[in-house]
């Protein structure tokens, strides 16, 4: 019997066997139908204790307040700067998010991308101590690599801001910006000082937050190709995972369960823009998805740990 050496950061067991079974069956899928979509926060990289995008906006707010102290008196910003979760809840997460997005109102897309990339390259996770580029989940990076070897088109479908994730998707995941679908900020077209066309960010959101059914409809309108594999971690990914399960032939719906307080965090993942009727793990059992236990199914969690493990393995070979 030949041992399959793919997915070394996945522990042997039923979950790994299911994923490997899908990879074995994938060549039977027509090449044009080999499409996989991954949620970002909590599926490809760590989302606790706060979202990386939130930390980016918080960093930007602190810098702005140094130059414009009056901003700190605005209710949304006062709650954010104080870390007052109850105040944020009373104001409303959507209103707070729009206020933070407004910090970049009027700048061009290229300038925003440079700001995000600079933050990613210098930022450190507040509790794990890893550089932000190393809080990607190593086992998921292995899965993306295995899918890519089989000719899959990989996309990232996030509830976060489209431009934020597009700024880093190529560097982090090898996914080009045009294959990122997220919550969209509106742009306005004007002219620069030389009369040339110039795009500027606004503080408005186009359409709905990219969670739930919006993930499916936005994929169709923006990318036009359904998945045969989808991976997520919260109720905001339910419709996406259900959609993948409707595919003819081999398909796989993966739910990442955050149940490892020692190496990451233990929590029940929830959608941010609506309340679900049941825990997402219950939904997964009911609908027959494959649930990935971070604690039991992953030998290592983060990309940094996976690389370290591979180096140790090579040294001992």
C-alpha positions in Angstrom: 0.0 0.0 0.0 1.5 3.4 -1.0 1.5 6.2 1.6 0.1 9.5 0.3 2.6 12.1 1.4 0.4 15.1 0.7 -1.0 17.2 3.5 1.7 16.4 6.1 0.3 18.9 8.5 -3.0 17.0 8.7 -3.1 14.2 11.2 -4.0 10.7 9.9 -7.7 10.0 10.4 -11.1 10.2 8.8 -10.9 13.9 8.0 -7.6 13.7 6.2 -8.8 10.5 4.4 -11.9 12.4 3.2 -9.8 15.3 1.9 -7.3 13.0 0.2 -10.2 11.0 -1.2 -11.5 14.2 -2.9 -8.0 15.0 -4.2 -7.8 11.4 -5.7 -11.2 11.8 -7.3 -10.5 15.3 -8.6 -9.0 14.3 -11.9 -12.4 13.0 -13.0 -13.8 16.5 -12.7 -13.7 18.4 -16.0 -10.8 20.9 -15.9 -13.1 23.9 -16.4 -15.2 22.8 -13.3 -12.2 22.5 -10.9 -13.0 25.5 -8.8 -12.5 25.9 -5.0 -13.4 28.9 -2.8 -12.1 29.6 0.6 -13.5 32.0 3.2 -10.6 34.1 4.6 -11.0 35.1 8.3 -11.0 32.0 10.5 -10.6 29.7 7.5 -7.3 30.7 5.9 -5.8 32.8 8.8 -6.5 33.6 12.4 -9.4 35.9 13.2 -9.0 36.2 17.0 -8.8 38.1 19.3 -9.8 40.6 16.6 -9.8 40.5 12.8 -6.6 41.5 11.1 -8.5 44.1 9.1 -9.9 45.6 12.3 -6.3 45.9 13.6 -5.3 47.6 10.4 -8.1 50.2 10.8 -7.3 50.6 14.5 -3.7 51.3 13.7 -4.7 53.9 11.1 -7.1 55.5 13.6 -4.4 55.9 16.2 -2.1 57.5 13.7 -4.8 59.9 12.5 -5.7 60.8 16.1 -2.2 61.9 16.7 -2.6 64.5 14.0 -6.3 65.2 14.6 -7.1 64.7 18.3 -10.7 65.8 17.8 -11.4 62.5 16.0 -11.1 60.6 19.3 -14.2 62.4 20.6 -16.5 60.9 17.9 -18.6 58.2 19.4 -17.5 55.4 17.1 -13.8 56.2 17.4 -14.0 56.7 21.2 -15.5 53.2 21.6 -12.9 51.6 19.3 -9.9 53.4 21.0 -11.2 52.4 24.4 -11.7 48.8 23.4 -15.2 49.2 24.7 -17.0 46.1 23.3 -20.4 47.1 24.8 -20.2 50.6 23.4 -19.4 49.2 20.0 -22.4 46.9 20.3 -24.7 49.7 21.2 -23.5 51.9 18.4 -23.7 49.0 16.0 -20.9 47.1 14.3 -21.9 48.2 10.8 -21.8 51.9 11.8 -18.4 51.5 13.5 -17.1 49.6 10.4 -18.2 52.4 8.1 -16.6 55.0 10.3 -13.3 53.2 10.2 -13.6 52.6 6.5 -14.1 56.4 6.2 -10.6 57.0 7.4 -9.4 56.2 3.9 -12.1 58.2 2.1 -10.7 60.1 -0.9 -7.5 58.1 -1.4 -6.8 56.1 -4.6 -6.8 52.3 -4.7 -3.0 52.0 -5.1 -2.4 54.1 -2.0 -4.8 51.9 0.0 -3.0 48.8 -1.2 0.4 50.1 -0.2 -1.0 51.0 3.3 -2.4 47.4 3.7 0.8 45.7 2.5 3.0 47.9 4.8 0.8 47.0 7.8 0.9 43.3 6.9 4.7 43.2 6.6 5.3 45.1 9.9 2.4 43.8 12.0 2.7 41.3 14.8 -0.3 39.3 16.1 -1.3 40.8 19.5 -1.4 37.5 21.5 0.4 34.8 19.4 3.5 36.9 18.7 3.8 35.8 15.1 4.2 38.2 12.2 0.8 38.6 10.5 2.0 36.8 7.4 2.6 33.7 9.6 -0.9 33.4 11.1 -2.1 31.7 7.9 -3.1 28.1 8.6 -0.4 25.8 7.3 -2.8 22.8 6.7 -5.0 25.0 4.5 -2.0 26.3 2.6 -1.1 22.6 1.9 -4.6 22.0 0.7 -4.5 25.0 -1.7 -1.2 23.8 -3.0 -2.5 20.3 -3.6 -5.6 21.7 -5.4 -3.4 24.0 -7.5 -1.3 21.0 -8.6 -4.5 19.4 -9.9 -5.4 22.5 -12.0 -7.9 24.1 -9.7 -8.9 27.7 -9.9 -8.7 29.1 -6.3 -10.7 32.0 -5.1 -11.1 33.8 -1.7 -14.6 34.8 -0.7 -14.6 37.0 2.4 -16.9 38.9 4.6 -14.2 41.4 5.0 -13.4 44.3 2.7 -12.6 43.3 -0.9 -9.7 45.7 -1.4 -8.1 44.8 1.9 -7.9 41.1 1.0 -7.1 41.8 -2.6 -4.1 43.8 -1.4 -2.5 40.7 0.2 -4.2 37.7 -1.5 -1.4 37.1 -4.1 1.4 37.4 -1.4 -0.4 35.2 1.2 -2.2 32.6 -0.9 -1.1 32.9 -4.5 -4.6 34.1 -5.4 -4.7 37.1 -7.8 -6.8 40.1 -6.7 -9.4 39.5 -9.4 -10.4 36.2 -7.7 -11.3 37.9 -4.4 -14.9 38.5 -3.6 -15.8 40.5 -0.5 -17.7 43.4 1.0 -17.2 46.2 -1.5 -16.5 49.9 -0.9 -17.9 52.3 -3.5 -15.5 54.3 -5.7 -15.9 57.7 -7.4 -14.3 58.6 -10.6 -13.0 62.2 -10.9 -9.8 63.9 -12.1 -6.4 64.5 -10.6 -4.6 67.9 -10.7 -3.5 67.2 -14.3 -7.0 66.5 -15.5 -6.5 62.7 -15.8 -9.1 60.1 -14.6 -8.6 59.4 -10.9 -10.5 56.8 -8.7 -11.1 57.7 -5.1 -12.5 55.6 -2.2 -15.7 56.6 -0.6 -17.1 55.6 2.8 -20.1 53.8 1.3 -20.6 50.0 1.0 -21.9 48.7 -2.3 -24.7 46.1 -1.7 -24.8 43.9 1.4 -22.1 42.6 3.7 -20.6 39.6 1.9 -22.0 36.9 4.2 -24.6 34.2 3.8 -26.5 34.2 0.5 -24.5 37.3 -0.6 -21.4 35.1 -0.9 -23.1 32.9 -3.5 -24.7 35.7 -5.5 -21.6 37.8 -5.5 -19.5 34.9 -6.7 -21.9 34.3 -9.6 -22.0 38.0 -10.6 -18.3 38.7 -10.2 -16.7 35.3 -11.1 -19.4 33.3 -12.8 -18.1 29.9 -11.8 -19.6 27.6 -9.0 -17.3 25.6 -6.7 -16.8 21.9 -6.2 -14.9 22.6 -3.0 -15.8 25.3 -0.5 -14.3 25.9 2.9 -15.5 28.1 5.7 -15.8 28.4 9.5 -19.0 30.3 10.4 -22.7 30.6 9.6 -21.8 33.3 7.1 -20.4 30.5 5.0 -23.4 28.2 5.1 -24.8 29.0 1.7 -21.4 28.8 0.1 -20.8 25.3 1.5 -24.3 24.2 0.6 -23.6 25.4 -3.0 -20.5 23.3 -3.3 -22.5 20.3 -2.1 -24.9 20.6 -5.1 -22.1 19.9 -7.6 -22.4 16.8 -9.8 -19.5 14.4 -9.2 -16.8 14.8 -6.6 -17.4 17.7 -4.2 -16.3 18.7 -0.7 -17.7 21.1 1.9 -15.2 21.8 4.7 -15.9 23.5 8.0 -13.0 24.5 10.2 -13.9 24.1 13.9 -11.9 26.3 16.3 -11.6 23.9 19.2 -7.9 24.3 20.1 -7.3 26.7 23.0 -3.7 25.7 23.4 -2.4 26.4 19.9 -5.0 28.9 18.7 -8.4 29.7 20.2 -11.5 27.8 21.2 -14.8 29.5 20.2 -18.0 29.0 18.3 -17.7 30.8 15.0 -20.7 33.1 14.2 -21.7 35.3 11.3 -21.2 39.0 11.9 -24.1 40.5 10.0 -27.0 38.2 11.1 -27.9 35.6 13.8 -28.0 32.0 12.8 -30.7 29.6 14.0 -28.2 26.9 15.2 -24.5 26.5 15.8 -22.5 26.0 12.6 -21.1 22.7 13.8 -24.7 21.4 14.2 -25.5 22.6 10.6 -22.4 20.8 9.4 -23.5 17.5 11.0 -27.0 17.9 9.7 -25.9 18.6 6.1 -23.1 16.0 6.0 -20.2 18.4 5.6 -16.7 17.5 6.7 -15.8 19.2 9.9 -12.1 19.9 10.5 -11.2 19.8 14.2 -8.2 22.1 14.6 -7.3 20.3 17.8 -7.5 16.7 16.5 -7.0 16.9 12.7 -4.1 19.4 12.4 -0.6 18.3 13.5 0.4 22.0 13.2 -1.7 25.0 12.9 0.2 28.0 11.5 2.3 28.3 8.4 5.3 29.1 10.5 4.8 25.9 12.5 4.4 23.9 9.3 7.6 25.2 7.9 9.4 24.5 11.2 8.0 21.0 11.3 9.0 20.3 7.7 12.6 21.5 8.4 12.8 19.3 11.5 11.6 16.3 9.4 14.1 17.0 6.7 16.9 17.3 9.3 16.0 14.0 10.8 15.6 12.1 7.5 
